[in-house]
Amino acid sequence: MKKSIGTFFIILSCGMLIACGGDKKEKTAAEIAAEWCELNGKVAKAAEGAEKEAAREAIKKWENEIEAKYKDNEAFIKEIQNEAEKCEGASEGR
């Protein structure tokens, strides 16, 4: 009986660690820039009209969210911009 209670608490502890530790990691500037480049590529590849306008709206919304999230960290915003410049041409098919 004592062994099963001990096993239960070990399993419970492991489960709590897994549940509390998931997806809390902050994204790097390179990861954020890669998201921007993916959206920028969708704008570049979209057909004119409603499809292109929807892609532009999606990237604008995403940019506003990122700017709001990191508004107090200008250095990080600059780092994101530098990383985005590296992939901008490729995302546009240049």
Order of alpha helices (4+ residues) and beta strands (2+ residues): alpha-alpha-alpha-alpha
